[in-house]
Amino acid sequence: MESKLPLEKELEPIFLQKFPPFSDTVKEFLVKYGPYFLLVLSVIGIFGLLTAFGVGSAALGLGAVSPGIGFNFYLGIVLGTVTLIMYLMAFTPLKARKRAGWNLLYYALLVGLVSNLIQLSILGALIGGVIGFWVLFQIREKYIL
């Protein structure tokens, strides 16, 4: 029997039975092209993180982070970096349609939700979680163990 990820057993009936299913065409499109979209967005995310660290503005002599920015900013940067690394790590297994890639996306979504909740972005966590888990559970069957 396959091992379940944290909260997977509880979320599965919600997102597979209570939400409308995707057509096989949509699922196949997401599984075939999704890893490439994820890769492109991850590269854009790298540039965003570099900007947050002040790399782009350092040459201009501009400070990227003001002295008053606190703990939540830095925690958001750390969790964003972890999520981005998970996305990049998931590319190859997702392309090969391996369940390990899906698992990495699942964990990245959980980390992103925790990040939103810590930063008190409740609406962002709610919308991102619902859409993210709905898509993930719809395409899960396409990935082999």
Summary of the structure (lengths in Angstrom):
residues: 145
radius of gyration: 17.2
end to end distance: 10.8
largest distance: 57.1
contacts: 383
relative contact order: 0.15
helix: 76%
strand: 1%
